[in-house]
Amino acid sequence: MESRRKLNISLDYRLISIVLLAVIAAMLFAWRPWNASKTSDRTIDVTGTATVSARPDEFIFYPAYEFKNVDKDAALEQMTAKGNEVVAGLKNLGVEDKDIKTNSDAWAYPTAVRGEGGSNETTYTLRLTVTVRNDELAQKVQDYLVSTTPTGTISPQATFSEAKRKEIETQAREDAIKDARRKAEQSAKDLGFKLADVKTVNDASGFGTYPIFNGLIAETRDNIASTSLSIRPGENKLTYSVTVTYYIK
């Protein structure tokens, strides 16, 4: 009887031990401490960069004119007449009205200075912004503006139109992402891993400097250049960068 009781107790302990071991095994399997660092927890950051060169398709001129006179009204009339003359000439060349703008403050910059004989001389400044969208017309506009005796220089700023800018930016972004992918694959390989899915992508783009133009150029109203050099826009560069975070496994 006593021996049977001891046998039963022994069997109970064994059963309990088996159950406990099973529970512990199930917990360990679910927890997996040997795999605490899961693939989804491992990431690698890379920056991809691409530069795209393209010919500018937009040229912007900023001619300015000064008018000085002891008679303020006379100076204003001279400025108005000159403005009408220059705008009319630009339209005759084929520049659209929407591409010719005058600074809202440009029509009234009176500066009283002490002139000869103690008279007050008033200066008015007229400033225009002229946008042209092809090389041939840009050359004609430059030649014409030089002949209008502006103050300062006549040299267009070359840039991309909005449509062209978006087109180039799209291409540069695609190339930058490919560059990031190549770098990530190589880095993962060097570390003994394989590349998995993309976690995040952060964009950062920027345009390069504008090329230097060979546009001349009126110097001053008293020293006027009668000719202008050929416009050679060259190419502008757009550099685009993306930072991509990849999962690795």
C-alpha positions as CSV (number, residue, x, y, z in Angstrom):
1,M,0.0,0.0,0.0
2,E,2.8,2.3,1.0
3,S,4.8,1.4,-2.1
4,R,1.7,2.1,-4.4
5,R,1.3,5.6,-2.8
6,K,4.9,6.4,-3.4
7,L,4.5,5.2,-7.1
8,N,1.5,7.5,-7.5
9,I,3.3,10.5,-6.0
10,S,6.3,9.8,-8.3
11,L,4.0,9.6,-11.3
12,D,2.3,12.9,-10.3
13,Y,5.7,14.7,-10.0
14,R,6.7,13.4,-13.4
15,L,3.4,14.5,-15.0
16,I,3.7,17.9,-13.4
17,S,7.4,18.2,-14.6
18,I,6.3,17.2,-18.1
19,V,3.6,19.8,-18.1
20,L,5.9,22.5,-16.8
21,L,8.5,21.7,-19.3
22,A,5.9,21.8,-22.1
23,V,4.7,25.3,-20.9
24,I,8.3,26.6,-20.6
25,A,9.1,25.2,-24.1
26,A,6.0,26.9,-25.5
27,M,7.0,30.2,-23.9
28,L,10.5,30.0,-25.1
29,F,9.4,29.2,-28.6
30,A,7.0,32.2,-28.6
31,W,9.7,34.5,-27.1
32,R,12.7,33.2,-29.0
33,P,15.4,35.0,-27.0
34,W,18.0,33.7,-29.4
35,N,16.3,35.8,-32.2
36,A,15.7,38.9,-30.2
37,S,17.1,41.0,-33.1
38,K,14.6,40.4,-35.8
39,T,15.2,41.2,-39.4
40,S,12.6,44.0,-39.2
41,D,14.7,45.6,-36.5
42,R,17.8,45.9,-38.6
43,T,18.1,48.8,-41.0
44,I,20.7,50.6,-43.0
45,D,20.7,54.2,-44.2
46,V,22.2,55.3,-47.5
47,T,22.2,58.6,-49.5
48,G,21.8,58.5,-53.2
49,T,22.8,61.4,-55.4
50,A,22.4,62.2,-59.1
51,T,23.2,65.1,-61.3
52,V,21.4,65.9,-64.5
53,S,22.6,68.5,-67.0
54,A,20.2,70.2,-69.4
55,R,20.1,73.2,-71.7
56,P,18.1,76.2,-70.1
57,D,14.9,76.9,-71.9
58,E,14.1,80.3,-70.3
59,F,16.0,83.6,-70.4
60,I,15.2,86.5,-68.1
61,F,16.4,90.1,-68.7
62,Y,16.3,92.9,-66.1
63,P,16.8,96.2,-68.0
64,A,16.8,99.4,-65.9
65,Y,16.6,103.1,-67.0
66,E,17.3,106.3,-65.0
67,F,15.8,109.7,-65.7
68,K,17.1,112.8,-63.9
69,N,15.7,116.3,-64.1
70,V,15.3,119.3,-61.9
71,D,11.7,119.3,-63.1
72,K,10.1,116.2,-61.4
73,D,7.2,116.1,-63.8
74,A,9.5,116.2,-66.8
75,A,11.6,113.3,-65.4
76,L,8.4,111.3,-64.9
77,E,7.2,112.0,-68.4
78,Q,10.6,110.9,-69.8
79,M,10.4,107.7,-67.9
80,T,6.9,107.0,-69.0
81,A,7.7,107.6,-72.6
82,K,10.8,105.4,-72.4
83,G,8.8,102.6,-70.8
84,N,6.2,102.7,-73.5
85,E,8.9,102.8,-76.2
86,V,10.8,99.8,-74.8
87,V,7.7,97.7,-74.2
88,A,6.4,98.4,-77.7
89,G,9.8,97.4,-79.2
90,L,9.8,94.1,-77.2
91,K,6.3,93.3,-78.4
92,N,7.3,94.0,-82.0
93,L,10.1,91.4,-81.6
94,G,7.5,88.8,-80.5
95,V,7.7,89.0,-76.7
96,E,4.2,88.4,-75.3
97,D,2.6,91.0,-73.1
98,K,2.4,88.6,-70.1
99,D,6.2,88.2,-70.3
100,I,6.9,91.9,-69.8
101,K,6.6,93.2,-66.3
102,T,7.5,96.4,-64.6
103,N,8.3,96.7,-61.0
104,S,5.4,98.2,-59.1
105,D,7.9,100.5,-57.3
106,A,10.0,101.2,-60.4
107,W,7.8,104.1,-61.6
108,A,8.4,106.2,-58.5
109,Y,11.9,106.3,-57.1
110,P,12.4,110.0,-56.7
111,T,15.7,110.9,-55.1
112,A,16.3,114.6,-54.4
113,V,20.0,115.5,-54.8
114,R,21.6,118.9,-54.8
115,G,22.3,119.8,-58.5
116,E,24.2,122.6,-60.1
117,G,23.0,126.0,-59.1
118,G,21.5,124.7,-55.9
119,S,18.5,123.1,-57.6
120,N,17.0,119.9,-56.5
121,E,17.3,117.1,-59.1
122,T,14.8,114.2,-59.1
123,T,15.8,110.7,-60.3
124,Y,13.2,108.2,-61.5
125,T,14.2,104.6,-62.2
126,L,12.3,102.3,-64.5
127,R,12.9,98.5,-64.1
128,L,11.5,95.8,-66.4
129,T,11.6,92.0,-66.2
130,V,11.5,90.4,-69.6
131,T,11.1,86.6,-70.0
132,V,12.0,84.8,-73.3
133,R,11.7,81.1,-74.0
134,N,13.9,80.4,-77.0
135,D,17.5,81.2,-78.0
136,E,16.8,83.0,-81.2
137,L,14.3,85.5,-79.6
138,A,16.6,85.9,-76.6
139,Q,19.4,87.1,-78.9
140,K,17.1,89.6,-80.6
141,V,15.9,90.9,-77.3
142,Q,19.4,91.3,-76.0
143,D,20.5,93.2,-79.1
144,Y,17.4,95.4,-78.9
145,L,17.8,96.2,-75.2
146,V,21.4,97.1,-75.6
147,S,20.3,99.7,-78.2
148,T,17.8,101.2,-75.8
149,T,20.6,102.8,-73.6
150,P,19.8,101.1,-70.3
151,T,21.6,101.8,-67.1
152,G,24.0,98.9,-66.1
153,T,24.4,95.7,-68.0
154,I,22.1,93.6,-70.2
155,S,22.9,89.9,-69.6
156,P,20.1,87.3,-69.3
157,Q,19.7,84.9,-66.5
158,A,19.3,81.4,-67.9
159,T,17.0,79.0,-66.0
160,F,14.5,76.2,-66.5
161,S,10.8,76.8,-67.0
162,E,8.5,75.2,-64.5
163,A,7.7,72.3,-66.9
164,K,11.3,71.7,-67.7
165,R,12.3,71.9,-64.0
166,K,9.8,69.2,-63.1
167,E,10.9,67.0,-66.0
168,I,14.6,67.2,-65.0
169,E,13.8,66.8,-61.3
170,T,11.9,63.6,-62.0
171,Q,14.8,62.1,-63.9
172,A,17.3,63.2,-61.3
173,R,15.2,61.7,-58.5
174,E,14.9,58.3,-60.3
175,D,18.7,58.3,-60.8
176,A,19.3,59.2,-57.2
177,I,17.1,56.4,-55.9
178,K,19.0,53.9,-58.2
179,D,22.2,55.2,-56.7
180,A,20.9,54.7,-53.2
181,R,19.9,51.1,-54.1
182,R,23.3,50.3,-55.4
183,K,25.0,51.7,-52.3
184,A,22.6,49.8,-50.0
185,E,23.1,46.5,-51.7
186,Q,26.9,46.8,-51.5
187,S,26.9,47.9,-47.9
188,A,24.5,45.1,-46.9
189,K,26.7,42.6,-48.7
190,D,29.8,43.9,-47.0
191,L,28.1,43.5,-43.6
192,G,27.0,40.0,-44.4
193,F,23.3,40.8,-44.9
194,K,20.8,41.0,-47.7
195,L,18.7,44.0,-48.7
196,A,14.9,43.8,-47.8
197,D,12.1,46.3,-48.1
198,V,12.3,50.1,-48.0
199,K,11.4,51.7,-44.7
200,T,11.6,55.4,-45.5
201,V,12.6,57.8,-48.2
202,N,13.6,61.4,-47.6
203,D,14.1,63.8,-50.5
204,A,16.4,66.8,-50.7
205,S,17.1,68.5,-54.1
206,G,19.0,71.6,-55.2
207,F,19.8,73.3,-58.5
208,G,23.3,74.1,-59.6
209,T,24.6,77.5,-60.4
210,Y,23.6,79.3,-63.6
211,P,26.1,79.3,-66.4
212,I,28.0,82.5,-67.3
213,F,26.6,84.3,-70.3
214,N,28.5,86.1,-73.0
215,G,25.9,88.8,-73.2
216,L,27.1,92.4,-73.3
217,I,25.9,95.0,-72.3
218,A,25.3,98.6,-72.0
219,E,27.5,100.3,-69.4
220,T,25.9,103.7,-68.7
221,R,23.8,106.2,-70.5
222,D,26.9,108.2,-71.3
223,N,28.9,105.2,-72.3
224,I,26.7,103.0,-74.4
225,A,27.7,99.7,-76.0
226,S,26.4,99.6,-79.5
227,T,26.8,95.8,-80.0
228,S,26.1,92.7,-78.0
229,L,27.8,89.3,-78.0
230,S,26.1,86.0,-78.9
231,I,24.2,84.3,-76.2
232,R,25.7,80.9,-75.4
233,P,23.6,79.4,-72.5
234,G,25.5,76.1,-72.1
235,E,23.9,73.8,-69.6
236,N,22.6,74.1,-66.1
237,K,22.9,71.3,-63.6
238,L,20.4,69.9,-61.2
239,T,21.7,67.8,-58.3
240,Y,19.1,65.6,-56.4
241,S,19.7,63.7,-53.3
242,V,17.6,61.1,-51.4
243,T,18.2,59.3,-48.1
244,V,16.7,55.8,-48.1
245,T,16.4,53.5,-45.1
246,Y,16.3,49.8,-46.0
247,Y,15.5,46.8,-43.9
248,I,18.2,44.2,-44.0
249,K,18.0,40.4,-43.3
